[in-house]
Amino acid sequence: MTHSQPFGVEQLSSFPVGSRVTYTCLHGAIRVPGVLDTVQCLPDSRWSELRDPCGLSCTTPTTLHFAALSEADEMTNFYPVGFTVSYVCRPGYENTSESQPTSTCLESLMWSEVPELCQRKSCGPPAAPPAGRTLQPTDFLFGTRVIVLCNEGYQLHGRNFIQCWLKGDDVEWSELPTCELITCSSPPRISNGRHDGEGVEKFPYNSTVTYSCDSGFQLIGNVSIRCMRADNARGVWSGAVPQCKEKSPPVKLAVKPMGRSPPPQSSQRRDLKPPKKTFTMEMKMSLYKKSLQNTNSFSSSTSFSRKPGSCATSALKFVMPLYKTQSSFSPGTHKQSPCSPKYRSISAVLPRAGCSDNTWWSKAAAFCGTRSWAARRTRTWQKCCYQRFPIRCKGLFYL
């Protein structure tokens, strides 16, 4: 035998009539299905006929995703060299040729490559759910998945994809999910007010309601709220609900009339503190005297042109004349324009800068300073100030 040998007869040299001997396969060989592996010693001193029970065979044929072995070849477990098996297309596939896919056991005990003659069936273009859409895939063949999305304001119910799968011997798309409109329940009510959606139970996505208050009440907060989508895809109202609060009555401010200072007290009460208004006037006069000491006189080298026997316009450090259209003045003249409303004065009485016979301006106090407490004086005091002072301050300085 080529691929088998007797088993357990190495120590025997003769065999009586009727003796039986079994053959086993050599290494690499397998039993041939349906072939006997035992011989018997016959009366005429010969062995019964026996064909080799073993042989070389390919392994189980290759498993394919698009085709399966035919029923006849599935029952075979011995594939000698040159043996050919045939395949049939699996469900969901169809043979697009007139040939049948086959494979043959080669001398190397390997199977030949199976031609891919079975192709996937097509489900065709998928439909989209109402208020939704599908992301178009590269093909519509068996096994393909297609993503399903809903439009803004709608919520997906079901799986977010459909698949081309089997239905009997054919293929079709799986059931489409649905897209349902997101809605909000009736918005909260408010005390002493209402909204324009009363009587409606459900409000669609992105709809708004507007609140208003009863007469005598004022709305505090957002006038309108909107139906929005929450993280869990349910409808919620945006923002906090406003409130209606009772309006406060208007406050009337009384104007206290300003009176004159009381007459001076007798000599017996001279030790008492003077009235506030008298003290304020004394303080202003003290500030004025100090300002006289810091007077800035006009320089003889002024850059302003002047006529003989006339005064050039003021060149004080913190003061500027209000006569912008006139550059010189005759002796004895004074600048009479009031202070500009945006400036403040720190004294009650100020001298005027007059033009004397020596064609130089008389000395004027440096009564301008940076803005300070004087900016908070009363309107009545400021009005008085504006009409009495003949000059104004430069830049960010005040009177």
C-alpha positions in Angstrom: 0.0 0.0 0.0 1.2 3.5 -0.8 -0.4 5.5 2.0 -1.1 2.7 4.6 0.5 -0.3 6.4 -0.5 -3.4 8.4 -0.9 -2.7 12.1 0.5 -5.0 14.8 2.1 -7.8 12.6 5.8 -7.0 13.1 6.4 -10.1 15.3 4.4 -12.6 13.2 5.8 -14.6 10.3 2.8 -16.7 9.4 -1.0 -16.3 9.7 -3.5 -19.2 9.9 -6.5 -19.3 7.7 -9.1 -16.8 8.7 -6.7 -14.4 10.3 -7.5 -10.6 9.8 -5.1 -7.7 9.5 -6.0 -4.0 9.7 -4.2 -1.2 7.8 -3.5 2.2 9.2 -2.7 5.4 7.3 0.9 6.7 7.1 1.8 10.2 8.2 0.0 12.8 6.0 -2.6 10.4 4.7 -6.2 10.1 5.7 -8.8 7.4 5.5 -10.7 7.2 2.2 -14.4 7.3 3.0 -16.2 3.9 2.2 -13.0 1.9 1.6 -12.3 -1.2 3.8 -9.1 -1.2 5.9 -9.0 -5.0 6.8 -7.8 -8.1 4.9 -8.4 -11.8 5.7 -6.4 -15.0 5.1 -8.4 -17.2 2.8 -8.4 -21.1 2.6 -6.3 -21.1 -0.5 -3.5 -19.4 1.4 -4.1 -15.9 0.0 -5.3 -12.6 1.3 -8.6 -11.0 0.3 -8.4 -8.1 -2.1 -8.1 -4.6 -0.6 -7.5 -1.2 -2.1 -5.5 1.3 -0.3 -7.8 2.6 2.5 -5.7 5.8 2.9 -4.7 8.6 0.6 -3.7 12.3 0.3 -6.5 14.9 0.6 -7.0 18.6 0.7 -8.5 20.1 3.8 -12.0 21.3 4.1 -12.8 23.7 1.2 -12.5 27.5 1.8 -15.5 29.2 3.4 -16.6 32.2 1.4 -18.8 35.2 2.5 -20.6 35.4 -0.8 -21.0 31.6 -1.6 -21.4 28.3 0.2 -20.6 24.7 -0.8 -23.2 22.8 -2.8 -25.2 20.2 -0.8 -23.4 17.3 -2.4 -19.9 18.6 -1.6 -20.9 19.4 2.0 -21.4 15.6 2.5 -17.8 14.8 1.4 -14.9 14.6 3.8 -12.2 13.3 1.5 -10.8 15.6 -1.2 -8.0 13.9 -3.2 -5.8 15.7 -5.6 -7.8 16.8 -8.7 -11.1 16.8 -6.8 -13.4 19.8 -7.6 -16.1 21.3 -5.5 -18.8 23.8 -6.5 -20.4 26.7 -4.8 -23.8 28.4 -4.8 -24.4 32.1 -4.0 -25.5 32.9 -0.5 -28.8 34.8 0.3 -28.4 38.5 -0.5 -26.1 37.7 -3.4 -26.8 36.8 -7.0 -24.7 35.2 -9.8 -24.1 37.8 -12.5 -22.5 35.2 -14.9 -23.4 32.0 -16.6 -20.6 30.1 -14.8 -20.7 28.5 -11.4 -18.0 29.3 -8.8 -15.7 26.2 -8.3 -12.5 25.2 -6.6 -10.1 22.3 -7.2 -7.7 20.4 -4.9 -4.2 20.9 -6.3 -1.1 18.6 -6.0 0.1 20.9 -3.2 -3.0 19.9 -1.4 -4.2 23.5 -1.6 -7.5 24.7 -3.1 -7.6 26.9 -6.1 -8.9 30.4 -5.8 -12.7 30.7 -6.2 -13.8 33.4 -8.7 -16.1 36.0 -7.0 -19.0 35.5 -9.3 -21.7 36.3 -6.7 -22.4 40.0 -6.2 -24.5 41.8 -3.5 -28.1 42.6 -4.4 -29.3 46.2 -4.3 -32.0 47.7 -2.1 -32.2 50.9 -4.3 -32.2 54.5 -3.0 -33.6 54.7 0.5 -36.6 56.9 1.4 -36.3 59.6 4.0 -38.8 60.0 7.0 -41.1 63.0 7.1 -39.3 66.0 8.6 -36.0 64.2 8.2 -33.3 63.2 5.7 -30.7 60.5 5.1 -27.0 60.8 4.5 -26.4 59.2 1.1 -24.0 56.3 1.1 -21.6 55.2 -1.7 -24.0 52.4 -2.7 -27.3 50.7 -1.8 -26.2 47.1 -1.8 -26.9 44.3 0.7 -25.4 45.1 4.1 -25.1 48.8 3.7 -26.1 51.2 6.5 -27.6 54.6 6.0 -27.6 57.3 8.7 -31.0 59.0 9.3 -31.2 62.6 10.7 -34.2 64.8 11.7 -34.7 68.4 10.8 -34.2 71.2 13.3 -37.0 71.2 15.9 -37.7 67.4 15.5 -36.7 64.5 17.7 -35.7 61.0 16.3 -37.6 58.0 17.6 -36.0 54.6 16.8 -32.6 53.7 15.5 -30.6 56.4 13.8 -29.9 54.2 10.8 -31.5 51.8 8.3 -29.8 48.8 6.7 -30.3 46.9 3.5 -31.0 43.3 4.8 -32.7 40.1 3.8 -36.4 39.6 3.4 -36.8 36.0 2.3 -34.6 35.4 -0.8 -34.6 39.1 -1.6 -33.3 42.3 0.1 -35.0 45.5 1.4 -34.4 48.5 3.7 -35.2 48.0 7.4 -37.9 50.1 9.0 -37.4 53.8 9.0 -37.4 55.8 12.3 -39.8 58.7 12.8 -39.1 62.4 13.4 -41.5 63.9 15.9 -42.0 67.6 16.5 -40.5 68.9 19.7 -43.2 70.7 21.8 -43.4 72.5 25.1 -46.2 72.4 27.6 -48.1 75.4 28.6 -45.8 78.2 30.0 -46.1 79.1 33.7 -48.7 81.7 34.7 -47.7 84.9 36.6 -49.5 86.8 39.3 -51.1 90.1 38.2 -50.3 89.3 34.5 -50.9 87.0 31.6 -49.3 85.6 28.4 -50.7 85.5 24.9 -50.7 81.7 24.7 -53.4 81.0 27.3 -55.7 78.2 26.3 -53.0 76.4 24.2 -51.8 73.0 25.6 -48.8 72.4 23.4 -46.4 74.9 21.8 -44.2 73.8 18.8 -40.5 74.2 18.8 -39.2 77.8 18.5 -42.5 79.4 19.2 -42.7 82.3 21.7 -45.1 83.6 24.2 -45.2 87.2 25.4 -46.1 88.3 28.9 -48.0 91.5 30.0 -49.1 92.9 33.3 -52.4 94.2 34.6 -53.0 97.9 35.0 -50.9 99.4 37.8 -48.2 96.7 37.6 -44.8 96.8 35.9 -43.2 93.8 34.1 -39.8 92.8 35.6 -37.7 90.3 33.5 -37.9 88.9 30.0 -41.0 90.0 28.1 -41.0 86.8 25.9 -39.8 83.3 26.4 -39.1 80.7 23.6 -39.7 77.0 23.3 -36.2 75.4 23.0 -34.7 71.9 22.9 -33.0 70.5 26.0 -30.1 68.1 26.1 -32.5 65.1 26.4 -34.3 66.3 23.3 -37.4 67.4 25.1 -39.0 70.9 24.9 -38.3 73.5 27.6 -38.9 77.2 27.9 -35.9 79.5 27.7 -35.1 81.9 30.4 -36.8 82.8 33.7 -40.5 83.7 33.8 -40.9 87.5 34.4 -42.8 89.0 37.3 -45.4 91.7 37.7 -44.7 94.2 40.5 -46.8 97.1 41.6 -45.7 100.4 40.2 -44.3 102.9 42.8 -46.1 106.3 43.0 -44.1 109.2 41.6 -42.0 111.1 44.2 -42.4 114.9 44.3 -39.4 116.9 45.3 -40.1 120.0 47.3 -38.0 123.1 46.7 -36.9 124.9 49.9 -36.9 128.7 49.5 -33.6 130.4 50.2 -33.8 133.2 52.7 -31.5 135.9 53.8 -29.0 135.5 56.6 -30.3 136.6 60.0 -29.1 140.1 61.3 -25.9 140.2 63.3 -26.3 139.3 67.0 -25.6 141.6 69.9 -22.2 142.1 71.4 -23.1 139.9 74.2 -23.1 136.8 71.9 -20.0 137.7 69.9 -18.3 134.6 71.2 -20.8 132.4 69.4 -20.0 130.8 66.0 -21.1 133.0 63.1 -23.8 131.8 60.8 -22.8 129.3 58.1 -23.4 131.7 55.2 -21.2 134.4 56.9 -18.5 131.8 57.5 -18.7 130.7 53.9 -18.3 134.3 52.7 -15.3 134.8 54.9 -13.7 131.6 53.6 -14.2 132.8 50.0 -12.6 136.2 50.8 -9.7 134.4 52.4 -9.2 132.3 49.3 -9.4 135.4 47.1 -6.7 137.1 49.1 -4.5 134.1 48.7 -5.1 134.1 45.0 -4.0 137.7 44.8 -0.6 136.7 46.1 -0.3 134.2 43.2 -1.3 136.7 40.5 0.4 136.1 37.1 1.1 139.4 35.4 1.2 139.8 31.6 4.6 139.4 30.0 5.9 142.2 27.9 7.1 139.7 25.3 3.6 138.4 24.6 3.1 136.8 21.2 -0.2 138.6 20.6 0.1 141.7 18.3 -1.3 145.0 19.7 -1.8 148.5 18.6 0.1 151.5 20.1 -1.7 152.6 23.2 -3.8 149.4 23.5 -3.7 146.2 25.6 -3.1 142.7 24.2 -5.5 140.0 25.1 -4.8 138.1 28.4 -2.0 135.6 28.6 -2.5 134.4 32.2 -1.5 130.9 32.8 -5.0 129.6 33.8 -7.2 132.4 32.4 -8.3 133.3 28.9 -10.4 136.2 27.8 -13.9 135.7 26.4 -13.4 138.3 23.6 -12.2 135.9 20.9 -12.9 138.2 18.0 -10.9 141.2 19.4 -7.2 141.1 19.9 -6.6 144.5 21.5 -8.5 146.9 23.7 -8.4 150.7 24.5 -7.2 151.8 28.0 -9.9 151.8 30.6 -11.8 149.0 29.1 -12.8 145.8 30.9 -13.8 142.4 29.8 -17.5 142.0 30.8 -18.5 138.5 29.5 -19.7 136.0 32.1 -18.0 132.7 33.0 -18.6 129.8 30.7 -21.2 127.4 32.2 -18.8 124.5 32.3 -16.5 126.3 34.7 -16.8 126.8 38.5 -15.6 129.7 40.7 -14.0 129.2 44.1 -14.6 132.8 45.3 -17.6 135.1 45.5 -16.1 138.4 44.4 -13.3 138.6 41.8 -11.6 141.7 40.3 -11.8 142.4 36.6 -8.7 142.6 34.4 -8.7 146.2 33.3 -6.6 148.0 30.6 -4.7 150.9 32.3 -3.0 154.0 30.7 0.3 152.3 30.6 -1.2 149.9 28.0 -0.7 146.9 30.3 -3.5 144.8 31.8 -4.0 145.4 35.5 -3.1 142.4 37.7 -5.8 139.7 38.0 -5.8 137.0 40.6 -4.9 133.5 39.7 -8.4 132.3 40.7 -8.5 129.2 38.5 -7.8 125.7 39.8 -8.4 122.1 38.9 -11.9 120.7 39.3 -12.6 119.9 43.0 -15.4 120.3 45.5 -16.5 123.5 43.8 -18.1 121.4 41.0 -20.7 120.2 43.4 -22.2 123.6 44.3 -25.8 124.4 43.9 -27.4 125.6 40.6 -28.4 128.9 42.2 -24.9 129.6 43.3 -23.5 128.6 39.9 -26.0 130.9 38.1 -24.9 133.8 40.3 -21.2 132.9 39.6 -21.7 132.8 35.8 -23.2 136.3 35.7 -20.6 138.1 37.8 -17.2 137.0 36.6 -15.7 138.6 33.5 -13.2 135.9 32.5 -13.1 132.1 32.2 -10.6 129.3 32.8 -8.6 127.4 30.2 -8.7 123.6 29.5 -9.5 121.5 32.5 -9.3 124.3 35.1 -12.2 125.9 36.9 -13.0 129.3 38.5 
